Amino acid sequence: MKKIQYSIEINTSKDIVWKTLWEDKTFRDWASIIDEGTYIKGVIKEGNQIQFISSVNGFGVTSLVEKCIQNEFVLFKHSADTKESGEQEREKEWTGGTESYSLTEKDGITTVTVKTDIPYEQEETFNVRFPRALNRLKNLAEKNHW
């Protein structure tokens, strides 16, 4: 696996960015740019297991929420690749990787930094899709009035 990192500045508070990242409707919107139809099954809370699943092909990953500080940081440790909407394990493409989201705010601008482990063969795809997804997140957060 290869570790990659992306960042974006968003003109709103980190609590609004956090909600935009993880609320179901907005998550589905920005995350679908990375993997079409992606949604979260479970609650993002430290110690919980959750699943990121594509409603289009049923593939996903089961992850442990290893660390979670509300509005600031979350670290997922991917424990199993899944198929059939998370019901069965599949090849170990993502297993063992991590994915983190850090939010820092200064003068009303929130910087989101994402660090993630990806399979080498998907680097080009992620380098195109992840910046687009973060731009969509920015647009959603800046227009959202929670």
C-alpha atoms as an extended CHARMM CRD file, in Angstrom:
* protein
*
       146  EXT
         1         1  MET       CA              0.0000000000        0.0000000000        0.0000000000  PROA      1               0.0000000000
         2         2  LYS       CA              0.9870000000        3.5800000000       -0.5180000000  PROA      2               0.0000000000
         3         3  LYS       CA              0.1940000000        6.4410000000        1.8850000000  PROA      3               0.0000000000
         4         4  ILE       CA             -1.2360000000        9.5090000000        0.1850000000  PROA      4               0.0000000000
         5         5  GLN       CA             -2.3480000000       12.8640000000        1.5730000000  PROA      5               0.0000000000
         6         6  TYR       CA             -4.7700000000       15.5500000000        0.4120000000  PROA      6               0.0000000000
         7         7  SER       CA             -5.7450000000       18.8910000000        1.9660000000  PROA      7               0.0000000000
         8         8  ILE       CA             -8.2920000000       21.5950000000        1.2930000000  PROA      8               0.0000000000
         9         9  GLU       CA             -9.2670000000       24.8860000000        2.9390000000  PROA      9               0.0000000000
        10        10  ILE       CA            -12.9720000000       25.4310000000        3.5460000000  PROA      10              0.0000000000
        11        11  ASN       CA            -14.4600000000       28.8080000000        4.4500000000  PROA      11              0.0000000000
        12        12  THR       CA            -16.5300000000       27.7260000000        7.4240000000  PROA      12              0.0000000000
        13        13  SER       CA            -16.1340000000       26.3700000000       10.9500000000  PROA      13              0.0000000000
        14        14  LYS       CA            -14.7890000000       22.9070000000       11.6420000000  PROA      14              0.0000000000
        15        15  ASP       CA            -18.0650000000       21.8100000000       13.2800000000  PROA      15              0.0000000000
        16        16  ILE       CA            -19.9060000000       22.4980000000       10.0140000000  PROA      16              0.0000000000
        17        17  VAL       CA            -17.1870000000       20.7160000000        8.0260000000  PROA      17              0.0000000000
        18        18  TRP       CA            -17.3610000000       17.7240000000       10.3990000000  PROA      18              0.0000000000
        19        19  LYS       CA            -21.1370000000       17.4640000000       10.0000000000  PROA      19              0.0000000000
        20        20  THR       CA            -20.7760000000       17.7510000000        6.2250000000  PROA      20              0.0000000000
        21        21  LEU       CA            -18.1490000000       15.0040000000        6.2270000000  PROA      21              0.0000000000
        22        22  TRP       CA            -20.1790000000       12.4790000000        8.2100000000  PROA      22              0.0000000000
        23        23  GLU       CA            -23.9220000000       13.2360000000        7.9560000000  PROA      23              0.0000000000
        24        24  ASP       CA            -25.4510000000       10.5540000000        5.7340000000  PROA      24              0.0000000000
        25        25  LYS       CA            -26.8460000000       12.7570000000        2.9440000000  PROA      25              0.0000000000
        26        26  THR       CA            -23.7460000000       14.9210000000        2.5040000000  PROA      26              0.0000000000
        27        27  PHE       CA            -21.3380000000       11.9830000000        2.9950000000  PROA      27              0.0000000000
        28        28  ARG       CA            -23.0620000000       10.0850000000        0.1850000000  PROA      28              0.0000000000
        29        29  ASP       CA            -22.7860000000       13.1800000000       -2.0200000000  PROA      29              0.0000000000
        30        30  TRP       CA            -19.0400000000       13.8420000000       -1.7360000000  PROA      30              0.0000000000
        31        31  ALA       CA            -17.8880000000       10.2310000000       -1.1790000000  PROA      31              0.0000000000
        32        32  SER       CA            -19.6850000000        9.0020000000       -4.3060000000  PROA      32              0.0000000000
        33        33  ILE       CA            -17.0980000000       10.8740000000       -6.3540000000  PROA      33              0.0000000000
        34        34  ILE       CA            -14.4650000000        8.4900000000       -4.9550000000  PROA      34              0.0000000000
        35        35  ASP       CA            -16.5630000000        5.3210000000       -5.1760000000  PROA      35              0.0000000000
        36        36  GLU       CA            -20.0540000000        5.6030000000       -6.6290000000  PROA      36              0.0000000000
        37        37  GLY       CA            -22.8970000000        4.9550000000       -4.2090000000  PROA      37              0.0000000000
        38        38  THR       CA            -20.7280000000        4.8820000000       -1.0720000000  PROA      38              0.0000000000
        39        39  TYR       CA            -22.4890000000        5.0770000000        2.2730000000  PROA      39              0.0000000000
        40        40  ILE       CA            -21.6150000000        4.3460000000        5.9130000000  PROA      40              0.0000000000
        41        41  LYS       CA            -23.1960000000        1.5100000000        7.8900000000  PROA      41              0.0000000000
        42        42  GLY       CA            -22.7480000000        2.1140000000       11.6230000000  PROA      42              0.0000000000
        43        43  VAL       CA            -21.9460000000        5.0120000000       13.9380000000  PROA      43              0.0000000000
        44        44  ILE       CA            -18.6330000000        6.8630000000       13.8740000000  PROA      44              0.0000000000
        45        45  LYS       CA            -17.6570000000        6.5630000000       17.5270000000  PROA      45              0.0000000000
        46        46  GLU       CA            -14.3130000000        5.5110000000       18.9660000000  PROA      46              0.0000000000
        47        47  GLY       CA            -14.1740000000        1.7400000000       19.3760000000  PROA      47              0.0000000000
        48        48  ASN       CA            -17.0460000000        1.0500000000       16.9510000000  PROA      48              0.0000000000
        49        49  GLN       CA            -16.8130000000       -1.0050000000       13.7990000000  PROA      49              0.0000000000
        50        50  ILE       CA            -18.3510000000        0.6220000000       10.7460000000  PROA      50              0.0000000000
        51        51  GLN       CA            -18.5680000000       -0.2420000000        7.0820000000  PROA      51              0.0000000000
        52        52  PHE       CA            -18.0400000000        1.8740000000        4.0000000000  PROA      52              0.0000000000
        53        53  ILE       CA            -20.1050000000        0.1950000000        1.2660000000  PROA      53              0.0000000000
        54        54  SER       CA            -20.8990000000        0.9680000000       -2.3640000000  PROA      54              0.0000000000
        55        55  SER       CA            -24.6200000000        0.6100000000       -3.0500000000  PROA      55              0.0000000000
        56        56  VAL       CA            -23.7130000000        0.1780000000       -6.7250000000  PROA      56              0.0000000000
        57        57  ASN       CA            -21.5270000000       -2.9450000000       -6.5130000000  PROA      57              0.0000000000
        58        58  GLY       CA            -21.8880000000       -4.0420000000       -2.8550000000  PROA      58              0.0000000000
        59        59  PHE       CA            -18.1200000000       -3.9410000000       -2.2570000000  PROA      59              0.0000000000
        60        60  GLY       CA            -16.7310000000       -2.1550000000        0.7650000000  PROA      60              0.0000000000
        61        61  VAL       CA            -14.4880000000       -2.2390000000        3.7640000000  PROA      61              0.0000000000
        62        62  THR       CA            -15.0810000000       -2.8910000000        7.4650000000  PROA      62              0.0000000000
        63        63  SER       CA            -13.1690000000       -0.4570000000        9.6520000000  PROA      63              0.0000000000
        64        64  LEU       CA            -12.4760000000        0.1200000000       13.3170000000  PROA      64              0.0000000000
        65        65  VAL       CA            -12.9190000000        3.7050000000       14.4880000000  PROA      65              0.0000000000
        66        66  GLU       CA             -9.5560000000        3.6650000000       16.2510000000  PROA      66              0.0000000000
        67        67  LYS       CA             -9.5790000000        7.3060000000       17.3800000000  PROA      67              0.0000000000
        68        68  CYS       CA            -12.3180000000        9.9320000000       17.2160000000  PROA      68              0.0000000000
        69        69  ILE       CA            -12.2210000000       13.4790000000       18.5560000000  PROA      69              0.0000000000
        70        70  GLN       CA            -15.4680000000       15.2050000000       17.5770000000  PROA      70              0.0000000000
        71        71  ASN       CA            -14.9630000000       18.0470000000       15.0540000000  PROA      71              0.0000000000
        72        72  GLU       CA            -11.1810000000       17.4850000000       14.9680000000  PROA      72              0.0000000000
        73        73  PHE       CA             -9.9090000000       14.0330000000       14.0640000000  PROA      73              0.0000000000
        74        74  VAL       CA            -10.9490000000       10.5180000000       13.1160000000  PROA      74              0.0000000000
        75        75  LEU       CA             -8.7640000000        7.5060000000       12.3470000000  PROA      75              0.0000000000
        76        76  PHE       CA            -10.1510000000        4.4070000000       10.6630000000  PROA      76              0.0000000000
        77        77  LYS       CA             -8.2320000000        1.1170000000       10.5910000000  PROA      77              0.0000000000
        78        78  HSD       CA             -9.5070000000       -1.0860000000        7.7930000000  PROA      78              0.0000000000
        79        79  SER       CA             -9.9110000000       -4.6100000000        9.1670000000  PROA      79              0.0000000000
        80        80  ALA       CA            -11.6180000000       -6.4520000000        6.2870000000  PROA      80              0.0000000000
        81        81  ASP       CA            -12.4900000000       -6.0240000000        2.6230000000  PROA      81              0.0000000000
        82        82  THR       CA            -16.1090000000       -6.9870000000        2.0110000000  PROA      82              0.0000000000
        83        83  LYS       CA            -18.6120000000       -7.7830000000       -0.7130000000  PROA      83              0.0000000000
        84        84  GLU       CA            -22.3610000000       -8.4240000000       -0.8450000000  PROA      84              0.0000000000
        85        85  SER       CA            -23.1110000000       -5.1720000000        1.0120000000  PROA      85              0.0000000000
        86        86  GLY       CA            -20.6060000000       -5.9840000000        3.7340000000  PROA      86              0.0000000000
        87        87  GLU       CA            -21.8690000000       -9.4950000000        4.4120000000  PROA      87              0.0000000000
        88        88  GLN       CA            -18.8330000000      -11.4650000000        3.1860000000  PROA      88              0.0000000000
        89        89  GLU       CA            -15.0820000000      -10.9500000000        3.1430000000  PROA      89              0.0000000000
        90        90  ARG       CA            -13.1840000000      -10.7270000000       -0.1360000000  PROA      90              0.0000000000
        91        91  GLU       CA             -9.5550000000      -10.2890000000       -1.2480000000  PROA      91              0.0000000000
        92        92  LYS       CA             -7.4150000000       -8.2260000000        1.1280000000  PROA      92              0.0000000000
        93        93  GLU       CA             -6.8940000000       -5.1410000000       -1.0460000000  PROA      93              0.0000000000
        94        94  TRP       CA             -7.5650000000       -2.5630000000        1.7300000000  PROA      94              0.0000000000
        95        95  THR       CA             -7.2120000000       -4.7000000000        4.8660000000  PROA      95              0.0000000000
        96        96  GLY       CA             -4.6820000000       -3.2850000000        7.3360000000  PROA      96              0.0000000000
        97        97  GLY       CA             -4.6860000000        0.1910000000        5.8400000000  PROA      97              0.0000000000
        98        98  THR       CA             -5.6300000000        3.3600000000        7.6840000000  PROA      98              0.0000000000
        99        99  GLU       CA             -7.5340000000        6.4980000000        6.7480000000  PROA      99              0.0000000000
       100       100  SER       CA             -7.6000000000        9.6860000000        8.8060000000  PROA      100             0.0000000000
       101       101  TYR       CA             -9.3260000000       13.0630000000        8.6190000000  PROA      101             0.0000000000
       102       102  SER       CA             -7.8680000000       16.0210000000       10.5440000000  PROA      102             0.0000000000
       103       103  LEU       CA             -9.6390000000       19.3650000000       10.8690000000  PROA      103             0.0000000000
       104       104  THR       CA             -7.9420000000       22.5630000000       12.0530000000  PROA      104             0.0000000000
       105       105  GLU       CA             -9.5800000000       25.9770000000       12.1160000000  PROA      105             0.0000000000
       106       106  LYS       CA             -8.0450000000       29.4310000000       11.9850000000  PROA      106             0.0000000000
       107       107  ASP       CA             -9.9500000000       32.6890000000       11.4470000000  PROA      107             0.0000000000
       108       108  GLY       CA            -13.0770000000       30.8490000000       10.3040000000  PROA      108             0.0000000000
       109       109  ILE       CA            -11.2340000000       28.7360000000        7.7160000000  PROA      109             0.0000000000
       110       110  THR       CA            -11.0130000000       25.0060000000        8.2710000000  PROA      110             0.0000000000
       111       111  THR       CA             -8.2270000000       22.9500000000        6.7690000000  PROA      111             0.0000000000
       112       112  VAL       CA             -9.1340000000       19.3210000000        6.1380000000  PROA      112             0.0000000000
       113       113  THR       CA             -6.1980000000       16.9370000000        5.7740000000  PROA      113             0.0000000000
       114       114  VAL       CA             -6.8370000000       13.3770000000        4.6690000000  PROA      114             0.0000000000
       115       115  LYS       CA             -4.1710000000       10.6730000000        4.9470000000  PROA      115             0.0000000000
       116       116  THR       CA             -4.9840000000        7.2680000000        3.5580000000  PROA      116             0.0000000000
       117       117  ASP       CA             -3.3430000000        4.0250000000        2.5280000000  PROA      117             0.0000000000
       118       118  ILE       CA             -4.3030000000        2.8750000000       -0.9570000000  PROA      118             0.0000000000
       119       119  PRO       CA             -3.3760000000       -0.0540000000       -3.1810000000  PROA      119             0.0000000000
       120       120  TYR       CA             -0.5740000000        1.0210000000       -5.5550000000  PROA      120             0.0000000000
       121       121  GLU       CA             -2.6340000000        0.2220000000       -8.6320000000  PROA      121             0.0000000000
       122       122  GLN       CA             -5.3130000000        2.7380000000       -7.5410000000  PROA      122             0.0000000000
       123       123  GLU       CA             -3.0200000000        5.7340000000       -7.0180000000  PROA      123             0.0000000000
       124       124  GLU       CA             -3.8450000000        7.4060000000      -10.3350000000  PROA      124             0.0000000000
       125       125  THR       CA             -7.5880000000        7.0140000000       -9.7770000000  PROA      125             0.0000000000
       126       126  PHE       CA             -7.3830000000        8.4350000000       -6.2630000000  PROA      126             0.0000000000
       127       127  ASN       CA             -5.2300000000       11.3590000000       -7.3750000000  PROA      127             0.0000000000
       128       128  VAL       CA             -8.0470000000       12.3520000000       -9.7330000000  PROA      128             0.0000000000
       129       129  ARG       CA            -11.1010000000       11.5010000000       -7.6440000000  PROA      129             0.0000000000
       130       130  PHE       CA            -10.0830000000       12.5070000000       -4.1120000000  PROA      130             0.0000000000
       131       131  PRO       CA             -9.3520000000       16.1840000000       -4.9170000000  PROA      131             0.0000000000
       132       132  ARG       CA            -12.7050000000       16.3500000000       -6.7460000000  PROA      132             0.0000000000
       133       133  ALA       CA            -14.4450000000       14.8370000000       -3.7270000000  PROA      133             0.0000000000
       134       134  LEU       CA            -12.8130000000       17.3680000000       -1.3840000000  PROA      134             0.0000000000
       135       135  ASN       CA            -13.9110000000       20.2070000000       -3.6780000000  PROA      135             0.0000000000
       136       136  ARG       CA            -17.4570000000       18.8460000000       -3.4850000000  PROA      136             0.0000000000
       137       137  LEU       CA            -17.1380000000       18.6870000000        0.3230000000  PROA      137             0.0000000000
       138       138  LYS       CA            -15.9970000000       22.3300000000        0.2950000000  PROA      138             0.0000000000
       139       139  ASN       CA            -19.0070000000       23.3820000000       -1.7960000000  PROA      139             0.0000000000
       140       140  LEU       CA            -21.4260000000       21.4830000000        0.4250000000  PROA      140             0.0000000000
       141       141  ALA       CA            -19.9510000000       22.7920000000        3.6940000000  PROA      141             0.0000000000
       142       142  GLU       CA            -19.7460000000       26.4140000000        2.5560000000  PROA      142             0.0000000000
       143       143  LYS       CA            -23.4160000000       26.4850000000        1.5070000000  PROA      143             0.0000000000
       144       144  ASN       CA            -24.7250000000       24.3730000000        4.4030000000  PROA      144             0.0000000000
       145       145  HSD       CA            -26.3720000000       26.0820000000        7.3620000000  PROA      145             0.0000000000
       146       146  TRP       CA            -26.7120000000       23.3720000000        9.9480000000  PROA      146             0.0000000000
